[in-house]
Amino acid sequence: MYEGDSVDGWNQLAYWMRSSAFEHCSEPLMLLDPIKNTYVDCNIAASKLLGYEKRDILTLPISKIHGRELGLLIVFTEQALTQGKARSRMISCRLHNGQHIPVELNGARVVINREDYLIVTLRDIRAEQEKEKQDAADKIARNGLLEWKYLQSVFQQDERDNLLMLTSVGDGIYCVDTDGLCTFINPAAKRLLGRSDGDVLGQNIHYVHHHTHDDGSHYPVEECPIYAAIRDGVVHEGIQEVFWKHDGTPFPVEFTSTPIISDSTIIGAVVVFRDISERVETDRKLRAALEEVSQLKERLEDENAYLQQEFLIAQQYHGIIGESPAVNQIVQKIELVAQTQAGVLITGESGTGKELIAHAIHEASGRCDKPLIRVNCAAIPQELFESEFFGHARGAFTGALRDRTGRFELADGGTIFLDEVGEIPLSLQSKLLRVLQEGQLERVGEEKTRNVNVRVIAATNRDLKCEVAENRFREDLFFRLNIYPIHSPSLRERGDDVLLLASHFLEQAAKRNGKPPYKLRQGDFQKLKHYRWPGNIRELQNVIERAVITSRQGRLKLDLPVTDDAHKQHLSESSSTQKSILTDPEVQALVVNNMQAALDQCDWKLFGKDGAAELLGMKPTTLASRIKRLGLKPAQS
């Protein structure tokens, strides 16, 4: 260190050098945050490859560019995070112009400020293949020129030098005259064919080693490309044919038959061939490996179908879809409570995804490698609750033909999810409370006390405080369950999440029903946003599924009721915003905007049910006349 320099100065210099190396590296590099589904940084090469400005890339989710093969993207990310690195050539990139290109991804896990990130290189497979093709073409051209010049020099030199060089060549070489009889064969050819000079010299070479196809069928001599060079004076090639050894075993070869011309007369041909068994075997193994990869891919997609159905291209956290403040608050609460052993009570309306929250807590906890046992308390007959929860011994009651393990024992070491916990009979709640407090239970008909270590996550769409007040739910059990409450918001509380969820469900429903990809129109978005969704996410999924099933000619029709409450609320909101008197131009502008909105919502359908004329309360002919007079046009999508 020079005098006057400081440690901070050197650190800044080192940081600048690393940043400069990253920025100006010729390989496209991207730094990813797989948990938040965002790009943290990218270099110039990556920006150039994708066609985006760097600032635009940093605002996109990872799955915007790499989300076409979701299952493979998930596997690649998980492998990189768990094994430290990953490689894939089966995930495409979406460019700024909308085109998808095949790329090779090489990812490595890096830890920055105790957070896991991925550093990923992108390699354009198309450019790589084009370069390989060009290199191969150049090599063939160079080798061909050198080979033929070499052979020409062989025949121009004296016979002794010719024999010396030909016998040292590794490829098989022999010459034939115009009658197809062999006049020369080098040691490499004799070794490959398992023949001696006496077996070949003076013989019709076709009948010696090229008489049959690889399937055993006859190969007519008049079709043999070796002799075609003698007839037409043109170089002939055999890309992958079969030669036969002396012992009757075949082997694949590639060969070139070149006419020998002297004084403008064809006097024979020289044949150069090589054994390509190793290459053919390599190709076979490669095809087999690709087939195995394809089968594994299909198996992986089948095994992870549920994960793909719960994965959103926009953002996701352990399967939770959305980016609204309500969802972000749930994610924060899950992260806080997951690593603890505290019980969780999830409340919310039916169909809001309470079970998904329970799954996320379990997956983010230290018990994720243990089972998550789900119990739907509303589906268990009252007389079977105790047996279902705690198990029973053989003969404990009529029909108990064998010992049965209860759900709490199955969940030992893991998590039990009590869905609709408010349905548990009051008579059983005291026994459940004992399990939660002491971690002990007895099977029905058995006096043996068993210890269990179970984390309890409960969910309900009831107001348990009111249930306690009405003496339908034990207060001490409520407080035991309600250690850490999480509210699952209704869909109408989640803003634009309804559009993200709809797009996700649409993609999944199209795949599930064998339909082509669909796209929601602007009018569809308006309908989805203004509907109240009393059935929440479950209702939304059913609406999208129904729209895909009933689609015709690639067009969706959402079956959503227009409620009186929604219409009155819309009118109330509109009137509350108009506090002052409007001028005539303002009134005309309001009329135009209202008409344009109605046309866009109905996708410019004028006549019939659900048409703009019906929505505006006017005759279709009147509406058509006003459209023409006002010069209205469909909004550009």
Helices and strands as residue ranges (DSSP letters): H 7-24, E 29-33, E 38-42, H 44-50, H 54-57, H 62-66, H 70-83, E 85-94, E 100-112, E 115-124, H 125-156, H 159-168, E 172-177, E 182-185, H 187-193, H 197-200, H 205-209, G 221-223, H 225-232, E 236-244, E 250-262, E 265-275, H 277-303, H 305-309, E 316-317, E 320-321, H 325-338, E 344-347, H 354-363, E 372-376, G 377-379, G 382-384, H 385-390, E 391-392, E 404-405, H 407-410, E 415-419, G 421-423, H 426-438, E 440-441, E 450-451, E 455-460, H 464-469, H 475-481, E 484-487, G 491-493, H 497-512, H 522-530, H 536-549, H 564-576, H 584-601, H 612-616, H 620-630
